[in-house]
């Protein structure tokens, strides 16, 4: 995330004079304003501040803009109790911030559908729509497919932006709107004082509210007398929990590290949201089409995150981010953004999942070439699981995010790092090549990446093996952390016999 002073907004072209056209959304419209379950709703002062700002806005006759989808999703039911105690929940509800759930919602791409007319206007006018939320993630495409940018803000600022309805203004200097008397209202007019906030917190936030919520969760339950089968009864039609394939099929086979074809050639700062998004599943996505075939109606598609227990759904999220830039996906001479890949040697650009299926049918081992900071963002095991299930054996990058590198090793994917001064650009990589990896896998060893170009040229490139410890080498050689666990379990069982 990058902090930007509001004083710099005008220079960047973000803030500036704009005139509202009746009946139309402005460019830069805030289409989602959400006080979310993560980060801030565990802080009563922030929540109370948002509610007091809402109360002050209601008193001045302000309303949220009609194109703003607003919501409050506390991380604890105690939030509802102390807002009710302070009689502030109705003020939030009046501005559209009623409680929608006690769960992860907008921050994980689960804001739900936009009003169809609003969505169509965004499409027809190609509007630059945005989201403002009190969460802790704002990677491209995560919050909503039609919110091109998402901005992180405190709960009271989320309420303020819902009233303004746009990010194209300086919230510290420009008015949020006009009151019932036609007078401009500024943020400073609505912002509660520390004394007001502290007084409400002292009066309305009580320990017994938290005990009421949490003690039943940890209370011992009486024996029911029922017995349960220790083994789970897998259901063939489930799209939420399915027996995983990590000990069988392609994952149980040998990783030769030879004849690898690139699935993607990527730039810098590829996040785990690019690798395996967690947001809502759209009907025209590979996962959406699969769920429809499984008999699920669109309203029950839910998010990629909720289907992580079913690999047949979750693996279709691999590189399913609409903001992905795969440098192999060249259409009419230009790289096309989206969940796209190019099948080689045919040179056919297609949807990423179709390319993965094609390579799986061919039993073609794959490689990914990337820039710096590969795998940054949320720690997400499916960012590693997805590429391994696709048949990726090796990822060569200029650098790896620490946790994601560990997750790759845990799935039996070999992370290799270019030497300083060498990258996909200096090597002229275009995705038509095949690759071999030669050398002994020891901690941070120098290995050789052999590039076989389409014209028959062979290039040998020194790379660093990013198995950094002997333990990581052991896990990788076993095929991954689950395979290593199985090995250790069997060995200990045999020793005990």
Beta strands, then each sheet from edge to edge (+ up, - down):
strand 1: 30-35
strand 2: 69-72
strand 3: 130-133
strand 4: 149-152
strand 5: 177-178
strand 6: 184-185
strand 7: 260-265
strand 8: 330-331
strand 9: 334-335
strand 10: 340-343
strand 11: 348-351
strand 12: 366-369
strand 13: 392-397
strand 14: 414-418
strand 15: 434-438
strand 16: 446-452
strand 17: 458-465
sheet 1: 2+ 1+ 3+ 4+
sheet 2: 5+ 6-
sheet 3: 7+ 12+ 13+ 14+ 17- 16+ 15- 7+
sheet 4: 8+ 9-
sheet 5: 10+ 11-
end
